[in-house]
């Protein structure tokens, strides 16, 4: 019997397909359609509403870049907020930083957390049980609007602006994040694959430009986020944090003795080098 073929539905005219060797879980939750399956090349895969969210094979690239880059740039973070990230990968990487005192995570869908714990336990690797970690099941936009908490770093590990993730790409949400950052704090965000999803960068960049004195994007190539590089938003009022030199980053990295598979200080600095088409598009925001 032939394996079932599952095709991602993110784009109308282009996509990627996976052979499904085994389905571990499939359900329509309160918020979204959740599918977890095994693929011979990528291991276990989580898909939400027809879009790949994470795989065992390449998740480390995404999670390391959203976590270690702002942590090493800041170097004195004690309190971090994660919006989304129900699979636990960001929490796992944060827990490698022993100087962190508090990790808050706000995830909208308990089912994503439960299924990731059961079927992708290596994503969180025990992070959900770390005494510094606190999980709240709630809408991230509502939390940001209502909370009085303040953070050194906010990491938005969201889906694309489809369904529940849509509110996490709005100017009002980013304004709330700005309000919730301590002086010198950093906001980093997931902003899609700009070759196909340039509007995600442009809309976020426009909002960042209105709220933060220093903003940009950095990137990494992640195989299952097909279409080239993935963009991550960067926004802060401390411009010097984007200009930390390699020697300083290397010293910080060495001192923390963090085990990584993708991130290093060279990658950190190089990731802010953006292709010309993206620079040109973002330049129109700066010139407006």
DOTI-449158 format. One record per atom (N, C-alpha, C): x, y, z; residue in one letter. Coordinates in steps of 0.05 Angstrom, whole numbers, padded with zeros to 5 digits, always signed. Layout:
BEGIN
XYZA
...
END
This chain:
BEGIN
+00017-00024+00000X
+00000+00000+00000X
+00018+00025+00000X
+00012+00044-00018X
+00028+00068-00020X
+00023+00086+00004X
+00044+00101+00011X
+00041+00120+00032X
+00022+00143+00024X
+00008+00154+00043X
-00008+00177+00038X
+00010+00201+00033X
+00003+00218+00014X
+00018+00242+00008X
+00002+00266+00019X
+00016+00282+00035X
+00004+00306+00046X
+00017+00331+00033X
+00001+00349+00023X
+00011+00373+00009X
+00004+00398+00025X
+00024+00414+00031X
+00020+00439+00045X
+00003+00458+00028X
-00013+00474+00041X
-00032+00491+00027X
-00027+00521+00031X
-00002+00528+00038X
+00004+00556+00044X
+00001+00574+00020X
+00009+00564-00004X
+00007+00580-00028X
-00012+00567-00048X
-00024+00583-00064X
-00044+00573-00084X
-00030+00559-00107X
-00008+00569-00117X
+00003+00560-00142X
+00029+00544-00139X
+00037+00539-00114X
+00063+00526-00108X
+00062+00514-00081X
+00076+00492-00078X
+00075+00479-00051X
+00096+00458-00049X
+00096+00444-00026X
+00113+00421-00021X
+00096+00398-00010X
+00105+00374-00016X
+00090+00350-00008X
+00108+00332+00009X
+00095+00317+00026X
+00109+00299+00044X
+00095+00271+00043X
+00111+00250+00041X
+00100+00224+00045X
+00094+00221+00075X
+00071+00210+00082X
+00064+00205+00110X
+00068+00175+00115X
+00088+00169+00131X
+00093+00141+00138X
+00073+00131+00160X
+00066+00151+00178X
+00048+00144+00200X
+00036+00170+00211X
+00011+00170+00216X
-00003+00192+00229X
-00004+00186+00259X
+00007+00205+00275X
+00006+00202+00304X
-00019+00215+00316X
-00027+00237+00304X
-00049+00252+00315X
-00061+00270+00294X
-00087+00271+00293X
-00101+00290+00275X
-00127+00298+00288X
-00132+00324+00290X
-00156+00333+00303X
-00161+00362+00297X
-00186+00370+00297X
-00194+00398+00295X
-00197+00408+00324X
-00178+00424+00333X
-00180+00435+00360X
-00199+00458+00361X
-00200+00471+00384X
-00218+00494+00387X
-00209+00517+00368X
-00183+00518+00361X
-00172+00540+00346X
-00163+00533+00318X
-00155+00508+00313X
-00142+00502+00287X
-00141+00472+00282X
-00136+00464+00257X
-00132+00436+00250X
-00103+00428+00256X
-00100+00408+00272X
-00073+00399+00281X
-00067+00371+00270X
-00044+00368+00257X
-00036+00342+00246X
-00007+00337+00254X
-00002+00313+00264X
+00026+00305+00271X
+00031+00278+00257X
+00052+00277+00240X
+00057+00253+00225X
+00087+00248+00223X
+00095+00224+00214X
+00123+00218+00210X
+00129+00217+00180X
+00152+00229+00173X
+00163+00229+00146X
+00191+00218+00147X
+00198+00201+00128X
+00224+00188+00129X
+00248+00208+00128X
+00245+00230+00115X
+00266+00249+00113X
+00268+00269+00136X
+00245+00278+00146X
+00244+00299+00166X
+00235+00290+00194X
+00230+00264+00197X
+00221+00254+00223X
+00192+00263+00228X
+00187+00269+00253X
+00160+00277+00261X
+00155+00306+00253X
+00131+00311+00243X
+00123+00337+00232X
+00098+00347+00245X
+00096+00372+00252X
+00071+00384+00261X
+00062+00404+00240X
+00036+00401+00232X
+00024+00420+00213X
-00001+00431+00226X
-00005+00457+00223X
-00029+00471+00233X
-00043+00484+00209X
-00068+00478+00206X
-00085+00489+00184X
-00071+00486+00157X
-00059+00463+00152X
-00047+00457+00126X
-00020+00468+00122X
-00007+00479+00143X
+00020+00491+00139X
+00039+00479+00159X
+00063+00471+00149X
+00084+00459+00166X
+00092+00480+00187X
+00093+00471+00212X
+00102+00489+00234X
+00130+00481+00243X
+00135+00455+00246X
+00162+00447+00255X
+00166+00418+00248X
+00191+00410+00245X
+00198+00382+00241X
+00222+00375+00259X
+00225+00349+00265X
+00247+00341+00282X
+00274+00346+00268X
+00275+00345+00242X
+00300+00346+00227X
+00313+00374+00227X
+00296+00395+00223X
+00308+00421+00219X
+00299+00443+00239X
+00285+00435+00260X
+00274+00455+00279X
+00296+00471+00293X
+00319+00459+00296X
+00340+00472+00312X
+00349+00498+00299X
+00348+00501+00273X
+00356+00526+00260X
+00338+00549+00269X
+00313+00544+00266X
+00292+00564+00273X
+00294+00572+00302X
+00294+00552+00320X
+00292+00557+00348X
+00318+00570+00359X
+00341+00562+00349X
+00366+00574+00358X
+00368+00603+00349X
+00359+00610+00325X
+00362+00637+00315X
+00342+00656+00328X
+00319+00647+00335X
+00300+00664+00349X
+00307+00668+00379X
+00324+00650+00389X
+00331+00651+00418X
+00358+00663+00423X
+00379+00650+00413X
+00406+00657+00421X
+00415+00685+00410X
+00405+00692+00387X
+00413+00717+00375X
+00405+00741+00393X
+00380+00743+00401X
+00373+00766+00419X
+00386+00763+00447X
+00388+00738+00457X
+00399+00734+00484X
+00429+00742+00485X
+00444+00735+00464X
+00472+00742+00464X
+00476+00772+00457X
+00459+00783+00442X
+00461+00812+00436X
+00455+00828+00461X
+00435+00820+00476X
+00427+00835+00500X
+00448+00830+00523X
+00453+00805+00528X
+00473+00796+00547X
+00466+00799+00577X
+00444+00812+00583X
+00437+00815+00611X
+00408+00809+00617X
+00396+00794+00599X
+00367+00788+00601X
+00362+00770+00625X
+00342+00777+00641X
+00334+00760+00663X
+00305+00750+00660X
+00290+00764+00645X
+00261+00756+00642X
+00253+00757+00613X
+00243+00735+00603X
+00236+00732+00575X
+00207+00723+00572X
+00194+00734+00551X
+00166+00726+00544X
+00167+00713+00517X
+00153+00690+00515X
+00150+00677+00489X
+00120+00677+00483X
+00113+00687+00459X
+00085+00686+00450X
+00084+00664+00429X
+00067+00645+00433X
+00066+00621+00415X
+00085+00600+00425X
+00098+00586+00406X
+00119+00567+00413X
+00109+00543+00428X
+00085+00534+00423X
+00074+00512+00438X
+00089+00486+00436X
+00105+00482+00415X
+00121+00457+00413X
+00143+00456+00433X
+00151+00478+00445X
+00171+00478+00466X
+00200+00482+00457X
+00205+00486+00431X
+00232+00489+00421X
+00245+00514+00431X
+00231+00537+00432X
+00242+00562+00442X
+00248+00559+00472X
+00229+00547+00487X
+00234+00543+00515X
+00259+00527+00521X
+00263+00506+00504X
+00287+00489+00507X
+00312+00506+00504X
+00313+00522+00484X
+00337+00538+00479X
+00341+00559+00500X
+00319+00572+00510X
+00321+00591+00531X
+00332+00579+00556X
+00324+00555+00562X
+00333+00542+00587X
+00363+00536+00588X
+00376+00538+00564X
+00405+00535+00564X
+00419+00559+00576X
+00405+00581+00579X
+00417+00606+00590X
+00412+00606+00620X
+00432+00598+00635X
+00429+00595+00664X
+00424+00621+00678X
+00432+00644+00666X
+00428+00669+00679X
+00399+00679+00678X
+00383+00667+00661X
+00355+00675+00659X
+00341+00667+00685X
+00324+00685+00695X
+00310+00680+00720X
+00281+00672+00715X
+00268+00683+00694X
+00240+00678+00690X
+00234+00675+00660X
+00219+00654+00653X
+00210+00650+00625X
+00180+00647+00626X
+00166+00666+00614X
+00137+00664+00611X
+00131+00657+00583X
+00112+00639+00579X
+00103+00631+00552X
+00073+00633+00551X
+00062+00646+00530X
+00034+00648+00526X
+00027+00634+00500X
+00012+00612+00501X
+00005+00596+00478X
-00026+00594+00478X
-00037+00598+00454X
-00066+00599+00452X
-00080+00571+00454X
-00065+00550+00446X
-00077+00524+00442X
-00064+00503+00460X
-00078+00494+00481X
-00067+00474+00499X
-00061+00448+00484X
-00077+00442+00463X
-00073+00417+00449X
-00046+00416+00435X
-00036+00438+00426X
-00009+00439+00413X
+00012+00431+00433X
+00010+00442+00457X
+00029+00436+00478X
+00028+00406+00486X
+00003+00397+00490X
+00000+00369+00498X
+00010+00349+00477X
+00004+00354+00452X
+00012+00336+00431X
+00042+00338+00426X
+00054+00361+00429X
+00083+00364+00426X
+00097+00349+00449X
+00087+00351+00473X
+00099+00336+00495X
+00098+00306+00490X
+00076+00297+00479X
+00073+00268+00475X
+00088+00258+00451X
+00087+00272+00428X
+00097+00262+00403X
+00124+00275+00394X
+00130+00298+00404X
+00156+00311+00398X
+00170+00319+00424X
+00176+00301+00442X
+00187+00308+00468X
+00214+00321+00466X
+00230+00315+00445X
+00256+00327+00443X
+00256+00356+00436X
+00233+00366+00427X
+00231+00395+00422X
+00234+00410+00449X
+00219+00402+00468X
+00220+00416+00494X
+00242+00405+00512X
+00248+00379+00509X
+00271+00367+00524X
+00271+00373+00554X
+00247+00373+00566X
+00245+00378+00594X
+00241+00407+00602X
+00241+00426+00582X
+00239+00454+00589X
+00213+00461+00603X
+00191+00447+00597X
+00166+00453+00609X
+00166+00448+00640X
+00186+00432+00648X
+00188+00426+00677X
+00210+00443+00691X
+00223+00461+00676X
+00243+00478+00688X
+00229+00497+00708X
+00239+00500+00732X
+00225+00518+00752X
+00223+00547+00743X
+00239+00556+00724X
+00238+00583+00715X
+00216+00587+00694X
+00205+00565+00684X
+00186+00566+00662X
+00157+00567+00672X
+00141+00585+00661X
+00113+00588+00668X
+00096+00590+00643X
+00077+00572+00639X
+00060+00571+00616X
+00032+00581+00622X
+00022+00598+00604X
-00005+00608+00606X
-00019+00603+00580X
-00042+00589+00581X
-00058+00584+00557X
-00077+00607+00554X
-00071+00624+00534X
-00087+00648+00529X
-00079+00659+00502X
-00095+00678+00493X
-00089+00693+00468X
-00066+00712+00473X
-00045+00710+00457X
-00022+00727+00461X
-00028+00757+00458X
-00045+00764+00440X
-00052+00792+00436X
-00067+00803+00460X
-00085+00787+00471X
-00099+00795+00495X
-00080+00798+00519X
-00062+00779+00521X
-00042+00781+00543X
-00026+00806+00542X
-00015+00812+00518X
+00001+00836+00515X
-00014+00861+00521X
-00039+00862+00514X
-00056+00885+00518X
-00062+00890+00548X
-00064+00868+00563X
-00073+00870+00591X
-00051+00868+00612X
-00029+00856+00605X
-00009+00851+00626X
+00005+00876+00636X
+00014+00875+00661X
+00031+00896+00672X
+00060+00886+00675X
+00065+00862+00666X
+00092+00851+00667X
+00111+00865+00648X
+00137+00865+00654X
+00157+00877+00637X
+00179+00856+00631X
+00190+00857+00607X
+00208+00836+00599X
+00233+00848+00586X
+00255+00834+00587X
+00280+00842+00574X
+00279+00834+00544X
+00267+00812+00538X
+00264+00802+00511X
+00237+00790+00507X
+00224+00796+00484X
+00199+00784+00476X
+00204+00769+00450X
+00198+00743+00449X
+00201+00727+00425X
+00173+00719+00416X
+00167+00726+00391X
+00141+00719+00379X
+00145+00696+00360X
+00139+00672+00370X
+00141+00647+00354X
+00113+00640+00345X
+00103+00655+00325X
+00075+00652+00317X
+00073+00636+00291X
+00048+00628+00285X
+00042+00618+00258X
+00042+00642+00239X
+00038+00637+00213X
+00035+00659+00194X
+00009+00673+00201X
+00005+00697+00189X
-00019+00713+00196X
-00045+00701+00184X
-00049+00676+00192X
-00073+00661+00183X
-00087+00651+00208X
-00113+00655+00211X
-00126+00645+00235X
-00117+00659+00260X
-00111+00643+00281X
-00104+00655+00307X
-00079+00673+00307X
-00061+00668+00287X
-00036+00683+00286X
-00039+00711+00275X
-00062+00717+00262X
-00065+00742+00249X
-00062+00767+00267X
-00072+00765+00291X
-00070+00789+00309X
-00042+00795+00318X
-00023+00776+00314X
+00004+00779+00324X
+00022+00794+00303X
+00010+00804+00282X
+00024+00819+00262X
+00013+00847+00259X
-00001+00857+00279X
-00014+00883+00277X
+00003+00904+00292X
-00002+00929+00284X
+00012+00951+00297X
+00005+00953+00326X
-00020+00948+00332X
-00029+00949+00360X
-00015+00928+00377X
-00011+00904+00366X
+00004+00883+00381X
+00033+00892+00386X
+00046+00901+00365X
+00074+00910+00368X
+00076+00933+00387X
+00056+00951+00387X
+00057+00973+00407X
+00055+00962+00435X
+00039+00942+00439X
+00037+00929+00465X
+00063+00916+00473X
+00077+00903+00454X
+00103+00892+00460X
+00123+00913+00468X
+00122+00936+00454X
+00140+00958+00461X
+00135+00967+00489X
+00110+00969+00497X
+00103+00977+00524X
+00113+00957+00544X
+00114+00932+00538X
+00121+00911+00557X
+00151+00906+00558X
+00167+00920+00542X
+00196+00916+00543X
+00208+00934+00564X
+00227+00924+00579X
+00244+00940+00596X
+00262+00958+00578X
+00273+00980+00589X
+00292+00996+00574X
+00315+00978+00563X
+00321+00982+00538X
+00342+00965+00526X
+00332+00938+00517X
+00306+00933+00519X
+00295+00907+00512X
+00294+00903+00482X
+00290+00877+00474X
+00290+00869+00445X
+00265+00853+00440X
+00252+00860+00417X
+00230+00844+00406X
+00240+00829+00381X
+00237+00803+00380X
+00242+00788+00355X
+00217+00772+00348X
+00214+00770+00321X
+00189+00758+00311X
+00194+00740+00287X
+00175+00722+00283X
+00175+00705+00259X
+00161+00720+00237X
+00174+00724+00214X
+00162+00740+00193X
+00162+00727+00165X
+00161+00701+00165X
+00156+00687+00140X
+00180+00686+00121X
+00174+00676+00097X
+00194+00673+00076X
+00191+00697+00057X
+00208+00717+00057X
+00203+00742+00043X
+00201+00739+00013X
+00213+00718+00001X
+00211+00715-00028X
+00182+00711-00036X
+00166+00698-00019X
+00138+00694-00024X
+00120+00711-00006X
+00129+00718+00017X
+00112+00731+00037X
+00124+00759+00045X
+00131+00774+00025X
+00143+00800+00029X
+00125+00818+00045X
+00099+00816+00042X
+00081+00833+00056X
+00083+00830+00087X
+00091+00806+00096X
+00095+00803+00125X
+00117+00820+00135X
+00139+00822+00120X
+00161+00839+00128X
+00154+00868+00126X
+00140+00875+00104X
+00133+00903+00100X
+00114+00914+00121X
+00094+00898+00128X
+00074+00907+00148X
+00087+00909+00175X
+00103+00889+00182X
+00117+00890+00208X
+00137+00912+00209X
+00153+00916+00187X
+00172+00937+00186X
+00160+00964+00188X
+00137+00968+00176X
+00124+00994+00178X
+00116+01000+00207X
+00106+00979+00221X
+00098+00982+00249X
+00123+00987+00266X
+00144+00972+00262X
+00169+00975+00277X
+00179+01004+00274X
+00178+01014+00250X
+00189+01041+00245X
+00175+01063+00260X
+00150+01058+00266X
+00133+01077+00281X
+00137+01075+00311X
+00148+01052+00320X
+00149+01046+00349X
+00177+01045+00361X
+00197+01036+00345X
+00223+01031+00355X
+00244+01049+00341X
+00265+01057+00355X
+00285+01073+00343X
+00304+01057+00326X
+00307+01031+00331X
+00323+01013+00314X
+00308+00988+00307X
+00306+00982+00281X
+00292+00959+00273X
+00304+00948+00247X
+00302+00922+00243X
+00312+00910+00219X
+00301+00882+00217X
+00313+00866+00200X
+00306+00837+00199X
+00332+00822+00196X
+00332+00797+00206X
+00354+00779+00201X
+00343+00753+00190X
+00360+00734+00182X
+00349+00712+00167X
+00364+00686+00172X
+00351+00664+00164X
+00364+00637+00164X
+00348+00621+00144X
+00362+00602+00131X
+00349+00584+00112X
+00341+00558+00127X
+00315+00552+00126X
+00304+00529+00141X
+00290+00512+00120X
+00299+00488+00115X
+00289+00472+00092X
+00259+00470+00089X
+00245+00464+00111X
+00216+00460+00108X
+00200+00486+00108X
+00213+00509+00112X
+00199+00534+00107X
+00208+00543+00079X
+00196+00530+00059X
+00205+00530+00032X
+00203+00557+00019X
+00222+00563+00001X
+00221+00587-00014X
+00245+00605-00010X
+00266+00595+00004X
+00290+00611+00009X
+00293+00618+00038X
+00304+00641+00044X
+00309+00648+00072X
+00283+00655+00087X
+00283+00650+00112X
+00262+00659+00130X
+00271+00685+00143X
+00253+00704+00146X
+00260+00730+00159X
+00250+00730+00188X
+00267+00742+00205X
+00260+00746+00233X
+00261+00777+00238X
+00240+00787+00250X
+00240+00815+00257X
+00257+00822+00281X
+00269+00845+00281X
+00286+00855+00303X
+00277+00883+00309X
+00270+00889+00334X
+00262+00916+00341X
+00270+00922+00369X
+00282+00946+00373X
+00292+00954+00399X
+00296+00985+00399X
+00299+00996+00422X
+00307+01024+00425X
+00336+01027+00432X
+00350+01005+00432X
+00379+01005+00439X
+00395+00997+00414X
+00401+01016+00397X
+00413+01010+00371X
+00440+00996+00373X
+00454+01001+00396X
+00480+00989+00399X
+00479+00958+00400X
+00456+00947+00406X
+00454+00918+00409X
+00456+00904+00382X
+00449+00917+00361X
+00452+00905+00334X
+00481+00908+00324X
+00497+00923+00337X
+00524+00929+00328X
+00545+00916+00346X
+00538+00897+00363X
+00558+00883+00380X
+00578+00869+00362X
+00603+00872+00367X
+00624+00861+00349X
+00628+00831+00354X
+00642+00818+00335X
+00646+00789+00336X
+00661+00780+00361X
+00682+00795+00368X
+00698+00787+00391X
+00681+00787+00417X
+00664+00806+00420X
+00647+00808+00444X
+00627+00785+00443X
+00615+00781+00420X
+00595+00759+00418X
+00609+00732+00424X
+00633+00728+00413X
+00647+00703+00417X
+00653+00699+00447X
+00662+00720+00461X
+00667+00718+00489X
+00642+00711+00505X
+00620+00723+00498X
+00595+00717+00511X
+00586+00688+00506X
+00589+00680+00481X
+00581+00653+00473X
+00598+00632+00487X
+00624+00637+00488X
+00642+00618+00502X
+00637+00616+00532X
+00631+00639+00544X
+00626+00640+00573X
+00601+00625+00580X
+00581+00625+00563X
+00556+00612+00569X
+00557+00582+00564X
+00576+00573+00548X
+00580+00544+00542X
+00554+00532+00533X
+00541+00545+00513X
+00516+00536+00502X
+00521+00516+00479X
+00508+00494+00479X
+00510+00474+00458X
+00490+00482+00435X
+00501+00488+00411X
+00484+00495+00388X
+00492+00478+00364X
+00474+00477+00345X
+00479+00462+00320X
+00480+00482+00296X
+00469+00506+00300X
+00468+00525+00278X
+00480+00552+00286X
+00470+00563+00308X
+00479+00590+00317X
+00508+00591+00325X
+00522+00611+00316X
+00548+00619+00326X
+00552+00649+00321X
+00572+00662+00332X
+00575+00691+00328X
+00578+00699+00299X
+00591+00683+00282X
+00593+00689+00253X
+00565+00690+00240X
+00549+00669+00246X
+00522+00668+00236X
+00506+00692+00246X
+00509+00699+00272X
+00495+00721+00284X
+00499+00746+00267X
+00524+00753+00262X
+00530+00778+00247X
+00521+00776+00218X
+00526+00753+00205X
+00519+00750+00177X
+00489+00750+00172X
+00473+00742+00192X
+00445+00739+00188X
+00431+00766+00183X
+00444+00788+00191X
+00432+00815+00186X
+00438+00825+00158X
+00454+00811+00142X
+00459+00818+00114X
+00435+00807+00098X
+00420+00826+00086X
+00395+00818+00073X
+00399+00821+00042X
+00385+00804+00027X
+00386+00806-00002X
+00376+00833-00012X
+00384+00841-00036X
+00378+00867-00046X
+00348+00872-00049X
+00333+00852-00058X
+00305+00856-00062X
+00291+00863-00036X
+00300+00851-00014X
+00288+00857+00012X
+00298+00884+00022X
+00324+00890+00019X
+00334+00916+00027X
+00319+00938+00013X
+00315+00935-00013X
+00301+00956-00029X
+00273+00960-00020X
+00258+00938-00014X
+00231+00940-00005X
+00229+00953+00023X
+00247+00946+00040X
+00247+00958+00067X
+00257+00987+00066X
+00273+00993+00047X
+00282+01021+00044X
+00260+01040+00038X
+00239+01030+00025X
+00216+01047+00019X
+00201+01055+00045X
+00203+01038+00065X
+00191+01045+00091X
+00207+01067+00104X
+00234+01063+00104X
+00251+01083+00116X
+00249+01110+00102X
+00243+01110+00076X
+00242+01135+00061X
+00215+01148+00063X
+00195+01133+00073X
+00167+01144+00074X
+00164+01166+00094X
END
